[in-house]
Amino acid sequence: TWILEKEKKQEKREPFVYSPLISVIVPIYNVEESQLTECIESVVGQTYQNWQLCLVDDCSTDLHVREVLKRYETHPQIVVQYREKNGHISRCTNTGISVAEGEYIGFLDCDDYLSENALYEVAKCLNQDSTLDFIYSDEDLVTVDGKTRIAPILKPDWSPDKYLSHNYTNHFSVYRAAIVKKIKGLRPEYDGSQD
């Protein structure tokens, strides 16, 4: 009931004065075919249309990964890259950052997916305050079949004290690209907590 009530309020979508390009970076390594496809399709199906999807395969050994990615190589908003050597998640993500053209960059795991209004809500925040450098969202866990939401994580407003003890921002988070590129992306020394 809560989901239906909350998401019903989000159905009204108005055009924006400010529509920044949002590049979504997805580092990929040996993910299940269905999860990867669902992840990609969740970006393709966004109600907000000014996005770029940067898919980077980190030298997966599962052959189906390349087969899935090949299906999207001709999509005009998708960039697919294949790393020649496995560099782990930070280096893989940095490869995606290097081709991102957006004013903002969002990080998404290859086994995650976005609700259809996720990028719309980011753009809505930016229309309320275009000086924002960092936006994070609530998230939810779903059953393996993807049909039932089971563990909502409703996050507080920015709390430096909480952040010192818990990485609550995590995914889905969006950052101003100029800052991400200025600090030269993610640090491999922090693989596992890189974003």
C-alpha positions in Angstrom: 0.0 0.0 0.0 2.8 2.4 0.9 4.6 1.7 -2.5 1.4 2.3 -4.5 0.6 5.5 -2.6 4.1 6.9 -2.8 4.7 6.1 -6.5 1.2 7.2 -7.5 2.3 10.7 -6.5 5.3 10.5 -8.8 3.3 9.9 -11.9 2.8 13.6 -12.8 5.9 14.6 -14.8 6.3 18.1 -15.9 8.9 19.3 -18.4 12.1 20.9 -17.0 13.8 24.2 -17.7 17.1 22.5 -17.0 17.7 19.0 -18.4 21.3 18.0 -17.8 22.8 15.0 -19.5 23.3 12.3 -16.8 25.9 9.6 -17.6 25.2 6.3 -15.8 28.4 4.2 -15.3 28.0 0.4 -15.0 31.1 -1.6 -14.4 30.5 -5.2 -15.4 32.1 -8.5 -14.5 30.6 -12.0 -14.8 27.0 -11.0 -13.9 24.0 -13.2 -14.6 22.5 -12.5 -18.1 19.1 -11.7 -16.7 20.5 -9.3 -14.2 22.6 -7.4 -16.7 19.8 -7.2 -19.2 17.4 -5.9 -16.5 20.0 -3.3 -15.4 20.5 -2.0 -18.9 16.8 -2.0 -19.7 16.0 -0.1 -16.5 18.1 2.8 -17.8 16.8 2.5 -21.4 13.2 2.7 -19.9 13.7 5.9 -17.9 11.0 8.5 -18.1 13.7 11.2 -18.2 15.3 10.9 -21.6 18.6 13.0 -21.4 20.9 10.1 -20.3 24.0 8.3 -21.5 24.7 4.7 -20.4 28.4 3.7 -20.2 28.8 0.0 -20.0 32.3 -1.3 -19.2 33.1 -5.0 -19.2 36.1 -5.8 -17.0 37.3 -8.7 -19.1 34.5 -11.1 -18.0 35.1 -14.8 -18.6 31.4 -15.6 -18.9 30.7 -15.5 -22.6 27.1 -14.4 -22.2 28.2 -11.0 -20.9 29.7 -10.0 -24.3 26.7 -11.4 -26.1 24.3 -9.2 -24.0 26.5 -6.1 -24.5 26.7 -6.6 -28.3 22.9 -6.2 -28.5 23.3 -2.6 -27.2 26.4 -1.5 -29.1 24.3 0.4 -31.7 22.0 2.2 -29.3 22.7 5.9 -29.7 22.7 6.7 -26.0 24.9 3.7 -25.0 28.7 3.4 -25.0 30.0 -0.1 -24.6 33.7 -0.7 -23.7 35.6 -3.9 -23.3 38.7 -3.8 -21.0 41.6 -6.0 -22.2 42.7 -6.7 -18.6 40.7 -7.2 -15.4 41.3 -4.1 -13.3 38.6 -4.6 -10.7 35.8 -2.3 -9.9 37.5 1.1 -9.5 39.6 0.9 -12.6 36.6 -0.5 -14.5 34.4 2.4 -13.3 37.2 4.9 -14.2 37.2 3.6 -17.8 33.5 4.5 -17.9 34.1 7.9 -16.3 36.7 8.6 -19.1 34.0 8.3 -21.8 31.1 9.9 -19.8 29.9 13.1 -21.5 27.3 14.1 -18.9 27.3 17.0 -16.6 26.4 14.5 -13.9 27.6 10.9 -13.4 25.6 8.2 -11.6 27.1 4.9 -10.5 25.1 1.7 -10.9 26.1 -1.9 -10.2 25.6 -4.4 -13.0 23.1 -6.4 -10.8 21.1 -3.3 -9.8 18.3 -1.6 -11.6 16.6 1.8 -11.5 13.0 2.5 -11.0 11.6 4.1 -14.1 11.5 7.6 -12.5 15.0 7.6 -10.9 16.7 10.0 -13.3 13.5 12.1 -13.5 13.8 12.6 -9.7 17.5 13.5 -10.0 16.6 16.1 -12.7 13.8 17.4 -10.5 16.2 18.0 -7.7 18.6 19.8 -10.0 15.8 22.0 -11.2 15.1 23.0 -7.6 18.8 23.6 -7.0 21.3 23.4 -9.9 24.2 24.0 -7.6 24.0 20.5 -6.1 27.1 18.4 -6.5 25.8 15.1 -5.0 22.4 13.5 -4.9 21.6 10.1 -3.4 18.5 8.1 -3.3 16.5 5.6 -1.2 16.9 2.0 -2.3 15.2 -1.3 -1.9 16.2 -5.0 -2.1 14.1 -7.4 -4.2 13.7 -11.1 -4.3 15.8 -13.1 -6.7 13.0 -13.2 -9.3 12.8 -9.4 -9.1 9.1 -9.4 -8.3 8.8 -8.5 -4.6 10.4 -5.6 -2.9 11.6 -6.8 0.5 13.9 -4.4 2.4 13.4 -0.7 1.8 16.3 1.6 2.9 14.8 5.0 3.4 17.7 7.3 3.9 17.9 10.5 6.0 18.9 13.9 4.7 22.7 14.5 4.7 24.2 13.5 8.0 28.0 13.8 8.4 27.9 11.9 11.7 26.0 9.0 10.2 28.3 9.0 7.2 31.3 8.5 9.4 29.9 5.2 10.6 27.8 3.9 7.7 28.0 4.3 4.0 24.3 5.0 3.7 24.4 7.0 0.4 25.7 4.1 -1.7 23.5 3.5 -4.8 21.9 5.1 -6.6 24.1 8.2 -6.3 24.8 11.0 -8.8 27.8 13.3 -8.7 28.8 16.5 -10.6 31.1 15.1 -13.3 33.5 18.0 -13.1 34.3 17.0 -9.5 34.6 13.3 -10.3 37.0 14.0 -13.1 39.0 16.6 -11.1 39.8 14.1 -8.4 40.6 11.5 -11.2 37.7 9.1 -10.4 37.8 6.3 -8.0 40.8 5.0 -6.0 41.6 1.3 -6.5 42.9 1.1 -3.0 39.3 1.3 -1.9 37.8 -1.4 -4.0 34.6 -2.5 -2.2 33.8 0.9 -0.9 34.9 2.8 -4.0 32.0 5.1 -4.5 
